[in-house]
Amino acid sequence: MKLDEITVKKDEYYTPPYAVEPILKYIQNNATVWCPFDTEHSHFVKMLRAQGNTVVLSHIEDGHDFFFYEPEAYDVIVSNPPYSEKGRVFERLFSLRKPFAMLVGVVGIFESQKRFQMFRDNPFEIMYLNKRVAFYEDHIDQKPTLNPPFSSVYICSGMLPDRIVFETVDK
């Protein structure tokens, strides 16, 4: 058996409220927002609803695989996708031709030839945050990871007023 066949992917990390806040001002109130990697515990879901938006949430554990499922109606897509699938996620997002904002680790995002070409050939914006995001491993105890080894950015399309936006977060 190959090592990669027995390795378990750890892709389920939860976004703290301070990392959701910066994107909220770029989403119109009363929008229908699809959160494709989220459950009711998600701060994206909670904070978008508190802002007056309708949230359509989906999660693979509920039988809604992002690569095969799409809600009937939505205005924008916002979430924190699984790290190991980020290339496929962005391919699908660009193919859907809807505005989106995805919070992702910046390391390696443009380093494969396929992703380099995809981003070169599609309109996108980047939101840089002033601090690293300490994601939660458990949505119940919400204990942040210590000293995250990478910076996170929002990669967006059709969302931000400029190609590069800088936002401040308060941890």
C-alpha positions as CSV (number, residue, x, y, z in Angstrom):
1,M,0.0,0.0,0.0
2,K,1.3,3.4,-0.9
3,L,1.8,6.0,1.8
4,D,-0.6,8.5,0.1
5,E,-3.3,5.8,0.2
6,I,-3.2,5.6,3.9
7,T,-2.6,9.3,4.7
8,V,-5.7,11.1,6.0
9,K,-6.3,14.6,4.8
10,K,-6.9,17.2,7.5
11,D,-8.8,19.8,5.6
12,E,-11.5,20.7,8.0
13,Y,-10.5,24.0,9.7
14,Y,-12.9,26.6,11.0
15,T,-12.5,30.4,10.4
16,P,-12.6,32.7,13.4
17,P,-14.9,35.7,13.4
18,Y,-12.1,38.3,13.1
19,A,-11.1,36.7,9.7
20,V,-14.7,36.8,8.4
21,E,-15.3,40.5,9.3
22,P,-13.0,42.0,6.5
23,I,-15.0,40.4,3.7
24,L,-18.5,41.4,5.1
25,K,-18.3,45.0,3.9
26,Y,-17.9,43.9,0.3
27,I,-21.1,41.8,0.4
28,Q,-24.4,43.7,-0.2
29,N,-27.0,43.3,2.6
30,N,-29.9,41.1,1.6
31,A,-27.7,39.1,-0.8
32,T,-28.1,35.3,-1.2
33,V,-24.7,33.9,-0.2
34,W,-23.7,30.3,-0.9
35,C,-21.3,28.9,1.7
36,P,-20.3,25.6,0.0
37,F,-18.0,24.2,2.6
38,D,-19.9,25.2,5.7
39,T,-22.3,24.0,8.4
40,E,-24.5,25.9,10.9
41,H,-21.4,26.2,13.1
42,S,-19.6,28.3,10.6
43,H,-18.8,31.9,11.5
44,F,-19.3,32.8,7.8
45,V,-22.9,31.5,8.1
46,K,-23.6,33.2,11.4
47,M,-22.1,36.6,10.5
48,L,-23.6,36.7,7.0
49,R,-27.0,36.0,8.4
50,A,-26.5,38.6,11.2
51,Q,-25.8,41.1,8.4
52,G,-29.2,40.4,6.8
53,N,-28.2,38.0,4.1
54,T,-29.8,34.8,3.1
55,V,-27.3,32.0,3.5
56,V,-27.4,28.7,1.5
57,L,-25.0,26.4,3.2
58,S,-23.7,23.1,2.0
59,H,-21.2,20.6,3.2
60,I,-19.9,17.3,1.8
61,E,-21.0,15.6,5.1
62,D,-24.6,16.6,4.3
63,G,-24.3,15.0,0.8
64,H,-23.6,18.3,-1.0
65,D,-20.3,17.9,-2.8
66,F,-19.1,21.3,-4.1
67,F,-17.9,19.7,-7.4
68,F,-21.3,18.3,-8.2
69,Y,-23.8,20.4,-6.3
70,E,-25.0,24.0,-7.0
71,P,-27.9,25.8,-5.4
72,E,-30.7,27.0,-7.6
73,A,-30.2,30.6,-6.8
74,Y,-27.5,32.6,-5.2
75,D,-25.6,35.9,-5.7
76,V,-22.2,35.3,-4.3
77,I,-20.0,32.4,-3.0
78,V,-18.0,32.9,0.3
79,S,-16.1,30.3,2.3
80,N,-12.8,28.7,3.4
81,P,-12.3,25.8,1.1
82,P,-10.4,22.5,1.8
83,Y,-6.7,23.3,1.4
84,S,-5.9,20.1,-0.5
85,E,-8.6,20.9,-3.1
86,K,-7.8,24.6,-3.7
87,G,-6.8,24.1,-7.4
88,R,-10.0,22.2,-8.2
89,V,-12.1,24.6,-6.1
90,F,-10.8,27.7,-8.1
91,E,-11.3,25.9,-11.4
92,R,-15.0,25.3,-10.5
93,L,-15.5,28.8,-9.1
94,F,-14.2,30.4,-12.3
95,S,-16.5,28.1,-14.3
96,L,-19.6,29.1,-12.3
97,R,-19.0,32.8,-13.3
98,K,-20.4,34.1,-10.0
99,P,-18.7,36.6,-7.7
100,F,-16.7,34.7,-5.0
101,A,-14.4,35.2,-2.0
102,M,-12.3,32.3,-0.7
103,L,-10.1,32.5,2.3
104,V,-7.0,30.5,1.5
105,G,-3.4,30.0,2.5
106,V,-1.2,32.1,0.2
107,V,1.7,29.6,0.1
108,G,1.8,27.9,-3.3
109,I,-1.4,29.4,-4.7
110,F,0.3,30.3,-8.0
111,E,3.1,27.8,-8.0
112,S,1.7,25.1,-10.3
113,Q,1.7,25.8,-14.0
114,K,-2.0,24.9,-14.2
115,R,-3.0,27.3,-11.4
116,F,-0.7,30.0,-12.8
117,Q,-2.5,29.9,-16.1
118,M,-5.9,29.7,-14.5
119,F,-5.3,32.9,-12.5
120,R,-3.6,34.6,-15.4
121,D,-6.7,33.9,-17.6
122,N,-9.4,34.8,-15.2
123,P,-10.3,38.1,-13.4
124,F,-9.5,38.0,-9.7
125,E,-8.7,40.2,-6.8
126,I,-6.7,39.6,-3.6
127,M,-7.4,40.9,-0.1
128,Y,-4.3,40.8,2.2
129,L,-4.8,40.8,5.9
130,N,-2.4,42.4,8.3
131,K,-2.1,39.3,10.6
132,R,-2.0,35.6,10.1
133,V,-5.3,33.7,10.7
134,A,-5.3,31.1,13.5
135,F,-8.0,28.7,12.3
136,Y,-9.9,26.4,14.7
137,E,-9.5,22.6,14.4
138,D,-12.8,22.1,16.4
139,H,-15.8,24.3,15.9
140,I,-17.0,23.5,19.5
141,D,-14.0,24.5,21.6
142,Q,-12.8,27.0,19.1
143,K,-9.2,26.8,20.3
144,P,-7.0,28.6,17.7
145,T,-4.0,27.0,16.1
146,L,-0.9,28.5,17.6
147,N,1.6,30.4,15.4
148,P,0.1,29.6,11.9
149,P,3.0,28.8,9.6
150,F,1.4,30.7,6.6
151,S,-0.5,33.8,5.8
152,S,-4.1,33.7,4.5
153,V,-5.6,35.9,1.9
154,Y,-9.0,36.2,0.3
155,I,-8.9,35.4,-3.4
156,C,-12.0,36.9,-4.9
157,S,-13.6,37.5,-8.3
158,G,-16.1,40.3,-8.9
159,M,-16.1,41.3,-5.2
160,L,-13.4,43.9,-4.4
161,P,-13.1,47.5,-5.7
162,D,-9.4,47.1,-6.6
163,R,-7.2,44.3,-7.7
164,I,-5.4,44.3,-4.4
165,V,-7.0,45.4,-1.1
166,F,-5.4,45.6,2.3
167,E,-7.6,45.0,5.4
168,T,-6.8,45.1,9.1
169,V,-8.0,42.4,11.5
170,D,-8.2,42.6,15.3
171,K,-7.3,39.2,16.8
